[in-house]
Amino acid sequence: MQFDLGPDNRTDILRRSQSALIECFGRIVRPPDKRRSPEWVLVHGVIGAQTKTAASNASTDGLLAEFGSWERVAERSEDELEERLQRQSFPSVAAKRLKACLQAIIEERGSVSLADLSNLPLEQAMAWLETLPGVARKNSAGVMNASTFDRKAMVIDGHHRRIMQRMGLVPPKADTARTYDALMPIVPPEWSAADMDEHHLLLKKLGQTFCRPRAPQCEGCPVRNDCRTGS
């Protein structure tokens, strides 16, 4: 026999943290014109390892502006792509991953199009994305949530993962995939995809200010009361 243990207390912690973060930082809502195509978001994620968002934005926009389509980008050599990815922290790695990823999509689908993923269940769409070279859980969730798909997937970056670990909501050494798997079942059921996106952006802001990787500033942190490390 299974017993109903009631709602997970961590769900309430997520609700409280969302309210506290909005009170501290204000609303951080991604406007509709910032929701790019899923293909753009995929490329951005594949080339963006340890690179500031603004630099990856410029690189992704630059590739599409110069070559006109992702199919034509896929035709360029790794050396040519590396020349155009100098803003990235690891341009040679970014070039290799990007070419391999785009070619894999073309081989399976005939073109670089992800539109039909919107017809698949979320988990199935993400699982397929993660078979592509250079695509891990953060990238697949980004394609589903931060793009025009606007699906309910939690994007997990280093700030997000670190804060969830410090707050005790996920295991201390959880990687991105394990953090995602731990958080998705406890997301407040009333949250929309946009709420989940804002939660991620607010935690990123928290990680850049109070909850930094080293020497976190727990005094004044808006979620301190619900944090195992800072309380």
Backbone bond lengths (Angstrom), bond angles and torsions (degrees), N, CA, C in turn:
res aa  C-N    CA-C-N  psi(-1)  N-CA   C-N-CA  omega(-1)  CA-C   N-CA-C  phi
1 M - - - 1.463 - - 1.527 109.69 -
2 Q 1.329 117.01 136.32 1.452 121.77 177.45 1.520 109.51 -103.72
3 F 1.311 116.71 140.07 1.447 121.93 -179.49 1.523 109.98 -108.34
4 D 1.321 116.97 142.47 1.455 122.35 175.88 1.515 108.31 -79.02
5 L 1.313 116.11 110.17 1.462 121.05 -177.65 1.518 112.42 -87.85
6 G 1.324 116.21 3.79 1.455 119.08 178.14 1.518 111.57 82.25
7 P 1.318 116.45 -178.49 1.466 120.37 -177.23 1.520 112.23 -67.09
8 D 1.311 116.19 148.54 1.464 122.27 177.85 1.522 108.66 -72.12
9 N 1.342 116.45 128.23 1.466 120.64 179.99 1.516 111.95 -57.50
10 R 1.334 117.16 -26.94 1.464 120.21 -179.65 1.521 111.49 -66.28
11 T 1.315 116.73 -26.52 1.464 119.50 175.75 1.517 110.25 -64.08
12 D 1.324 116.71 -42.85 1.465 120.05 176.98 1.519 111.57 -64.42
13 I 1.338 116.14 -34.98 1.467 119.19 177.68 1.518 110.53 -64.14
14 L 1.333 116.71 -40.93 1.465 119.81 177.09 1.526 110.81 -62.26
15 R 1.325 116.91 -41.96 1.466 119.76 178.40 1.531 110.68 -61.60
16 R 1.345 115.98 -48.10 1.467 119.18 -178.66 1.519 111.54 -63.46
17 S 1.328 116.21 -40.59 1.466 119.12 -179.19 1.518 110.96 -64.97
18 Q 1.325 116.69 -38.02 1.464 119.70 178.55 1.531 110.48 -61.16
19 S 1.324 116.82 -46.33 1.466 120.66 179.94 1.524 111.16 -64.21
20 A 1.343 116.47 -41.50 1.456 120.33 -178.78 1.526 111.87 -67.16
21 L 1.320 116.18 -38.56 1.463 120.33 -179.91 1.530 111.12 -69.32
22 I 1.316 117.08 -39.20 1.461 120.23 177.70 1.526 110.02 -65.63
23 E 1.329 116.66 -39.31 1.465 119.89 177.84 1.518 111.40 -63.75
24 C 1.329 115.68 -36.08 1.468 120.03 -178.40 1.520 112.64 -77.97
25 F 1.325 117.12 -47.87 1.466 121.69 -171.43 1.526 114.20 -104.84
26 G 1.340 117.26 -12.73 1.447 119.67 -172.20 1.521 110.71 84.22
27 R 1.310 116.48 175.20 1.449 120.63 -179.75 1.535 110.30 -72.00
28 I 1.329 115.97 139.09 1.465 121.79 174.04 1.529 106.29 -125.69
29 V 1.307 115.75 88.74 1.461 121.32 -174.47 1.527 108.92 -111.12
30 R 1.319 115.57 129.54 1.456 120.89 178.66 1.535 108.79 -74.07
31 P 1.334 118.32 114.90 1.471 119.74 -178.78 1.526 111.00 -68.48
32 P 1.330 117.22 156.57 1.467 120.72 -177.25 1.524 113.82 -54.11
33 D 1.337 117.58 -35.70 1.467 119.23 -177.68 1.530 112.58 -74.39
34 K 1.322 117.15 -8.12 1.461 121.08 175.83 1.525 112.11 -95.74
35 R 1.324 116.15 -2.45 1.464 119.87 176.21 1.524 107.68 -88.73
36 R 1.310 115.75 101.64 1.461 121.42 -175.96 1.524 111.17 -83.16
37 S 1.312 114.93 174.69 1.459 119.89 177.23 1.533 109.39 -64.39
38 P 1.327 118.17 153.65 1.467 119.73 179.04 1.526 112.28 -60.82
39 E 1.333 117.69 -31.44 1.468 120.29 178.43 1.527 110.65 -66.43
40 W 1.337 116.30 -42.01 1.473 120.70 178.00 1.523 110.25 -62.17
41 V 1.326 116.18 -45.21 1.462 119.88 -179.25 1.525 110.86 -63.28
42 L 1.336 116.47 -38.11 1.464 119.80 178.16 1.523 110.96 -62.18
43 V 1.320 117.27 -49.65 1.465 120.94 179.66 1.526 110.14 -59.71
44 H 1.309 116.59 -44.81 1.466 121.70 179.14 1.523 110.84 -55.64
45 G 1.322 116.31 -43.13 1.456 119.56 -179.79 1.515 113.52 -70.91
46 V 1.324 116.73 -38.33 1.470 120.85 -177.92 1.529 111.25 -65.54
47 I 1.322 117.83 -37.40 1.473 120.25 -177.27 1.523 113.06 -93.31
48 G 1.347 117.74 -3.82 1.460 119.62 -165.66 1.513 117.56 -93.56
49 A 1.329 119.73 10.21 1.465 120.56 -176.04 1.525 112.02 -55.92
50 Q 1.337 115.96 123.56 1.469 123.74 175.55 1.529 112.25 53.70
51 T 1.314 116.09 34.42 1.458 121.96 179.72 1.520 108.66 -123.86
52 K 1.328 117.56 141.13 1.454 120.79 179.00 1.528 110.25 -62.23
53 T 1.312 114.76 146.03 1.465 121.18 -175.83 1.518 111.91 -56.30
54 A 1.323 117.26 -42.99 1.467 120.07 -177.33 1.523 111.26 -61.65
55 A 1.329 117.31 -38.26 1.464 120.56 179.24 1.519 110.86 -67.52
56 S 1.331 116.69 -42.55 1.470 119.75 178.80 1.522 111.21 -67.28
57 N 1.335 117.04 -35.97 1.462 120.23 175.23 1.523 110.43 -57.93
58 A 1.342 115.17 -48.06 1.465 120.43 -177.95 1.525 111.26 -64.00
59 S 1.318 116.83 -40.90 1.460 120.17 179.91 1.524 111.44 -65.46
60 T 1.323 116.52 -43.70 1.469 120.72 -178.91 1.525 110.28 -65.37
61 D 1.324 116.51 -46.52 1.467 120.14 177.74 1.526 111.05 -61.75
62 G 1.337 115.87 -39.42 1.455 120.29 -177.70 1.517 112.56 -64.37
63 L 1.337 117.00 -41.78 1.462 120.71 178.96 1.527 111.09 -61.67
64 L 1.324 116.08 -45.94 1.461 119.41 -177.56 1.526 111.52 -69.20
65 A 1.328 116.53 -36.87 1.463 119.89 179.23 1.525 111.15 -66.93
66 E 1.329 117.58 -40.05 1.462 120.91 -176.87 1.525 112.40 -73.68
67 F 1.332 117.15 -42.59 1.465 119.94 -171.86 1.531 113.88 -102.67
68 G 1.310 117.22 -17.38 1.453 120.10 172.56 1.510 116.87 87.25
69 S 1.319 118.35 -22.06 1.470 121.38 178.34 1.516 108.62 -159.18
70 W 1.322 115.88 157.94 1.466 119.86 178.54 1.516 111.21 -71.76
71 E 1.347 117.35 -25.37 1.461 120.26 175.70 1.531 110.48 -64.18
72 R 1.324 116.35 -40.37 1.467 119.95 178.96 1.530 111.01 -72.40
73 V 1.314 117.02 -32.26 1.472 119.39 173.80 1.527 109.33 -61.46
74 A 1.328 116.53 -42.14 1.464 121.19 -178.74 1.519 112.34 -62.49
75 E 1.326 117.39 -24.30 1.468 121.59 -179.40 1.524 112.66 -77.54
76 R 1.320 117.84 -18.04 1.464 120.22 -176.94 1.521 110.74 -74.81
77 S 1.311 116.31 152.33 1.467 120.29 178.48 1.530 109.89 -73.00
78 E 1.315 115.69 162.23 1.459 119.69 177.65 1.525 110.83 -60.96
79 D 1.324 117.72 -36.54 1.461 120.51 178.87 1.527 111.32 -64.03
80 E 1.333 116.28 -41.60 1.467 119.89 178.93 1.526 110.58 -64.63
81 L 1.312 115.96 -42.13 1.454 119.38 179.60 1.527 110.81 -66.56
82 E 1.324 116.23 -39.86 1.464 119.23 179.45 1.525 111.02 -59.97
83 E 1.330 117.52 -38.40 1.455 121.15 178.56 1.519 111.53 -59.95
84 R 1.307 116.42 -33.45 1.460 121.61 -176.07 1.522 112.71 -92.25
85 L 1.319 116.35 -1.80 1.459 120.42 -179.32 1.529 111.96 -115.47
86 Q 1.308 115.91 30.87 1.457 119.74 -177.60 1.528 112.96 -69.67
87 R 1.324 117.43 -16.60 1.470 119.65 176.04 1.526 111.05 -71.42
88 Q 1.345 115.94 -22.02 1.460 119.95 -175.95 1.522 110.92 -76.37
89 S 1.314 116.39 153.74 1.471 120.22 -178.53 1.522 111.77 -65.56
90 F 1.322 116.84 -33.96 1.457 121.58 -179.55 1.527 108.60 -130.90
91 P 1.330 117.98 75.72 1.470 121.03 -172.71 1.522 114.27 -59.68
92 S 1.327 118.79 -36.95 1.464 119.55 -178.97 1.523 110.80 -68.53
93 V 1.324 116.95 -40.81 1.463 121.39 177.57 1.526 109.92 -65.83
94 A 1.331 115.96 -43.25 1.462 120.45 179.60 1.527 111.17 -60.47
95 A 1.324 116.42 -43.15 1.466 120.87 -179.39 1.521 111.20 -63.50
96 K 1.325 116.36 -44.56 1.467 120.79 -179.01 1.524 110.88 -63.42
97 R 1.335 117.02 -46.29 1.456 121.18 -178.81 1.521 111.27 -66.03
98 L 1.324 116.17 -41.12 1.458 119.94 -178.00 1.523 111.17 -63.28
99 K 1.304 117.11 -48.76 1.464 120.33 -179.00 1.533 110.61 -61.31
100 A 1.319 116.33 -45.08 1.461 120.20 -179.15 1.528 111.04 -63.31
101 C 1.316 116.88 -40.51 1.454 121.20 -178.89 1.526 111.30 -65.82
102 L 1.332 116.33 -49.18 1.462 119.92 -179.41 1.525 111.46 -63.30
103 Q 1.317 116.97 -40.33 1.461 119.97 179.10 1.533 111.41 -64.84
104 A 1.316 116.52 -37.90 1.461 119.93 179.45 1.527 110.81 -63.90
105 I 1.339 116.71 -40.15 1.465 119.99 178.64 1.525 110.44 -65.58
106 I 1.328 116.06 -43.55 1.469 120.17 -179.37 1.521 111.23 -63.81
107 E 1.330 116.71 -41.46 1.465 120.24 179.69 1.520 111.63 -60.38
108 E 1.323 116.82 -36.52 1.465 119.90 -176.86 1.525 112.35 -87.96
109 R 1.333 117.12 -34.89 1.459 120.25 -170.30 1.526 114.06 -114.82
110 G 1.326 116.88 -11.36 1.452 119.97 179.80 1.503 114.22 88.21
111 S 1.314 117.40 -18.49 1.463 122.86 177.52 1.522 108.10 -158.11
112 V 1.326 115.98 168.60 1.465 119.59 178.78 1.530 107.49 -87.89
113 S 1.314 115.36 82.01 1.460 121.85 179.55 1.521 109.29 -134.71
114 L 1.319 115.57 129.10 1.460 121.24 178.97 1.523 111.85 -115.04
115 A 1.327 116.69 10.15 1.467 120.53 -172.49 1.518 112.80 -55.93
116 D 1.324 117.65 -38.53 1.457 119.59 -174.72 1.525 113.18 -73.16
117 L 1.330 117.93 -8.86 1.467 119.59 176.35 1.521 111.37 -63.37
118 S 1.328 116.26 -23.91 1.459 119.61 179.69 1.524 111.90 -65.05
119 N 1.343 116.91 -17.72 1.461 121.16 -179.85 1.522 113.01 -88.43
120 L 1.337 116.50 -9.67 1.462 120.70 -176.90 1.523 110.89 -94.05
121 P 1.330 117.90 153.90 1.465 119.61 170.14 1.528 109.96 -57.06
122 L 1.315 116.12 148.04 1.459 121.11 -175.28 1.522 112.47 -52.48
123 E 1.325 116.94 -49.48 1.462 120.32 -176.13 1.525 111.43 -63.25
124 Q 1.326 116.96 -38.14 1.459 120.86 -179.84 1.524 111.01 -68.07
125 A 1.323 116.80 -41.94 1.461 120.87 179.06 1.518 110.88 -63.26
126 M 1.336 116.86 -43.33 1.463 120.42 -179.65 1.517 111.21 -67.59
127 A 1.327 117.02 -39.31 1.466 120.14 178.97 1.523 110.52 -61.27
128 W 1.330 117.23 -40.27 1.464 119.39 178.29 1.526 110.60 -65.99
129 L 1.312 117.77 -44.11 1.467 120.80 179.70 1.528 110.88 -57.61
130 E 1.325 116.16 -37.98 1.461 120.21 -176.15 1.521 113.20 -75.97
131 T 1.327 117.82 -3.00 1.470 120.17 170.90 1.524 111.31 -83.68
132 L 1.328 117.47 -11.96 1.462 121.59 -177.35 1.527 110.64 -80.26
133 P 1.330 118.13 146.51 1.467 120.76 177.60 1.533 111.28 -58.33
134 G 1.322 115.74 132.46 1.459 120.70 175.63 1.507 115.44 80.28
135 V 1.336 117.97 4.85 1.462 120.85 -177.32 1.527 109.77 -110.21
136 A 1.322 116.27 119.65 1.456 121.61 176.80 1.529 108.59 -119.28
137 R 1.334 117.15 -168.96 1.453 120.94 -172.44 1.536 113.14 -60.90
138 K 1.313 117.94 -41.84 1.466 119.47 178.60 1.530 110.71 -58.66
139 N 1.332 116.46 -44.17 1.460 120.83 -178.60 1.521 111.60 -65.12
140 S 1.325 116.02 -46.22 1.465 118.85 -176.99 1.520 111.03 -65.23
141 A 1.340 116.99 -40.32 1.463 119.88 177.61 1.523 110.69 -65.73
142 G 1.339 116.43 -37.33 1.455 120.12 177.99 1.512 112.14 -62.52
143 V 1.332 116.15 -42.45 1.463 119.86 178.35 1.527 110.28 -59.98
144 M 1.311 116.61 -40.51 1.456 119.73 -176.60 1.524 112.77 -77.46
145 N 1.338 118.04 -35.57 1.469 120.46 -173.16 1.518 113.44 -98.93
146 A 1.335 117.51 -48.60 1.462 120.90 -171.13 1.524 113.44 -83.81
147 S 1.321 117.51 -4.39 1.462 121.48 179.24 1.532 109.59 -95.60
148 T 1.306 115.35 -170.47 1.462 120.36 176.67 1.526 112.12 -68.92
149 F 1.336 118.62 -9.51 1.463 120.56 175.06 1.530 110.97 -63.85
150 D 1.359 116.38 -40.25 1.467 121.55 175.91 1.534 111.00 54.01
151 R 1.360 116.22 51.15 1.467 121.77 -178.54 1.533 110.06 -101.44
152 K 1.324 116.24 161.40 1.463 121.54 -174.48 1.531 111.44 -83.96
153 A 1.330 115.22 77.81 1.462 122.26 175.02 1.523 107.75 -128.09
154 M 1.324 116.95 135.00 1.457 121.45 -178.17 1.530 109.98 -85.91
155 V 1.311 116.96 119.37 1.463 121.69 177.09 1.529 108.08 -82.44
156 I 1.318 116.68 127.38 1.464 121.66 -176.54 1.521 109.50 -117.52
157 D 1.337 117.29 114.93 1.464 119.90 171.92 1.523 109.05 -109.51
158 G 1.325 117.43 -172.92 1.461 120.71 -176.61 1.510 113.29 -61.90
159 H 1.335 117.57 -41.17 1.466 120.89 178.06 1.523 110.50 -61.49
160 H 1.307 115.74 -49.48 1.464 122.06 -177.57 1.532 110.51 -58.47
161 R 1.322 115.93 -48.98 1.470 120.75 -178.30 1.531 110.65 -62.16
162 R 1.323 116.68 -45.85 1.470 121.08 -178.44 1.528 111.49 -60.50
163 I 1.319 117.06 -43.74 1.460 120.90 -178.36 1.524 110.71 -66.85
164 M 1.323 116.95 -42.71 1.459 119.70 178.71 1.528 111.41 -63.12
165 Q 1.319 116.91 -36.27 1.463 120.43 176.39 1.520 110.60 -66.28
166 R 1.321 117.42 -46.46 1.462 120.93 -179.03 1.520 111.99 -65.04
167 M 1.324 116.39 -35.25 1.462 119.68 178.77 1.520 112.38 -75.05
168 G 1.340 117.38 -14.49 1.451 121.33 179.10 1.514 113.63 85.44
169 L 1.331 117.62 16.09 1.457 120.98 -179.86 1.520 112.85 -85.07
170 V 1.335 117.21 -17.74 1.458 122.47 175.84 1.528 107.58 -136.49
171 P 1.322 118.86 161.98 1.463 120.66 179.79 1.524 112.29 -58.33
172 P 1.334 118.24 150.36 1.465 122.63 -173.55 1.525 115.01 -57.05
173 K 1.313 117.95 -32.66 1.467 120.06 -176.76 1.530 112.06 -113.08
174 A 1.306 116.52 22.64 1.463 120.05 -178.17 1.523 111.05 -63.65
175 D 1.339 116.61 132.61 1.458 119.94 174.48 1.529 108.23 -82.10
176 T 1.329 116.12 -174.69 1.464 119.30 -175.17 1.524 112.40 -61.69
177 A 1.332 117.08 -45.33 1.461 120.42 -178.34 1.524 111.26 -64.56
178 R 1.321 117.16 -41.75 1.464 120.28 -179.40 1.535 110.53 -69.78
179 T 1.329 116.40 -36.32 1.469 119.73 175.89 1.517 110.58 -62.52
180 Y 1.326 116.36 -44.46 1.461 121.38 177.69 1.527 110.26 -58.97
181 D 1.320 116.72 -48.14 1.462 121.23 -177.37 1.532 111.74 -64.60
182 A 1.337 116.57 -30.23 1.463 120.07 178.65 1.528 111.91 -77.79
183 L 1.321 117.02 -33.67 1.466 120.66 -174.92 1.524 113.99 -84.39
184 M 1.326 117.61 -38.33 1.461 119.09 -173.23 1.540 113.52 -56.41
185 P 1.342 119.59 -40.92 1.473 118.36 -179.52 1.526 113.63 -68.78
186 I 1.345 118.44 -17.52 1.471 120.10 -176.47 1.523 112.46 -107.14
187 V 1.331 117.80 4.72 1.458 120.36 176.15 1.530 108.51 -63.02
188 P 1.337 118.14 132.82 1.470 119.58 178.21 1.525 111.16 -52.02
189 P 1.318 117.92 128.54 1.466 120.48 -174.03 1.521 113.84 -61.52
190 E 1.327 116.71 -23.35 1.465 119.37 -179.54 1.529 113.23 -81.78
191 W 1.344 117.28 -9.07 1.462 119.58 -179.95 1.526 110.46 -69.46
192 S 1.314 115.26 136.02 1.461 121.75 173.36 1.525 109.44 -88.27
193 A 1.318 116.04 175.64 1.460 120.12 174.45 1.529 110.31 -59.44
194 A 1.329 116.91 -38.30 1.466 120.74 178.92 1.522 111.26 -65.61
195 D 1.332 117.86 -37.40 1.474 120.99 176.56 1.525 110.45 -62.84
196 M 1.328 116.37 -41.43 1.458 120.58 179.68 1.523 110.65 -66.23
197 D 1.305 116.44 -38.31 1.457 120.78 177.28 1.521 110.04 -65.00
198 E 1.323 117.11 -44.59 1.468 120.02 179.21 1.526 110.81 -64.31
199 H 1.333 116.96 -38.63 1.467 120.47 177.35 1.526 110.29 -56.92
200 H 1.319 115.66 -45.82 1.464 120.27 178.59 1.534 111.08 -61.87
201 L 1.310 117.58 -45.37 1.462 121.07 -178.09 1.532 111.27 -66.70
202 L 1.329 116.66 -36.00 1.464 120.06 177.15 1.530 111.24 -67.51
203 L 1.331 116.95 -41.20 1.466 119.92 178.12 1.526 111.14 -66.38
204 K 1.321 116.42 -35.04 1.462 119.59 175.66 1.519 110.08 -61.91
205 K 1.334 116.53 -42.50 1.464 120.90 177.19 1.523 110.73 -63.19
206 L 1.322 117.20 -41.60 1.462 121.35 178.01 1.520 110.84 -61.93
207 G 1.340 116.27 -40.92 1.459 120.39 -179.64 1.510 113.33 -69.15
208 Q 1.313 117.38 -24.23 1.461 121.71 178.30 1.520 112.53 -85.04
209 T 1.327 116.39 -13.88 1.464 120.55 -176.37 1.526 111.70 -116.06
210 F 1.309 117.87 -80.70 1.456 121.05 -175.80 1.525 113.17 -78.38
211 C 1.343 117.16 -50.55 1.465 120.64 -170.18 1.525 111.09 -95.72
212 R 1.324 115.01 59.86 1.460 120.19 -178.21 1.537 110.46 -72.23
213 P 1.350 116.51 160.23 1.472 119.37 -177.51 1.525 113.13 -56.32
214 R 1.329 115.85 -40.65 1.463 120.48 179.16 1.528 108.75 -119.42
215 A 1.309 115.63 143.96 1.464 122.33 178.50 1.526 111.56 52.39
216 P 1.336 117.68 60.59 1.462 119.37 178.34 1.522 111.39 -61.30
217 Q 1.313 116.38 142.85 1.458 122.57 -179.38 1.531 108.20 -95.03
218 C 1.318 115.83 83.32 1.463 120.22 -174.84 1.526 111.91 -70.78
219 E 1.322 117.56 -31.51 1.456 121.35 177.86 1.527 109.12 -63.22
220 G 1.312 115.59 120.21 1.458 120.00 179.86 1.517 114.59 89.13
221 C 1.327 117.95 -4.22 1.468 120.33 -179.84 1.528 109.52 -64.26
222 P 1.316 118.38 130.19 1.467 120.52 -175.64 1.519 115.24 -66.15
223 V 1.330 118.69 -19.28 1.473 119.93 -179.56 1.535 111.37 -110.71
224 R 1.301 117.17 16.99 1.469 120.27 -175.07 1.525 112.47 -57.91
225 N 1.309 117.99 -37.83 1.469 120.65 -176.15 1.528 112.60 -63.93
226 D 1.318 117.07 -22.76 1.465 121.04 179.43 1.524 112.55 -107.46
227 C 1.318 116.92 14.40 1.463 121.09 -176.48 1.518 111.14 -107.11
228 R 1.304 117.46 125.62 1.467 121.09 179.71 1.523 111.73 -67.59
229 T 1.324 116.95 -30.94 1.460 120.64 -177.34 1.515 111.19 -79.88
230 G 1.307 117.50 -41.31 1.464 120.97 -172.52 1.501 115.50 -92.24
231 S 1.324 118.22 -9.81 1.468 119.27 -176.40 1.518 111.43 -83.05
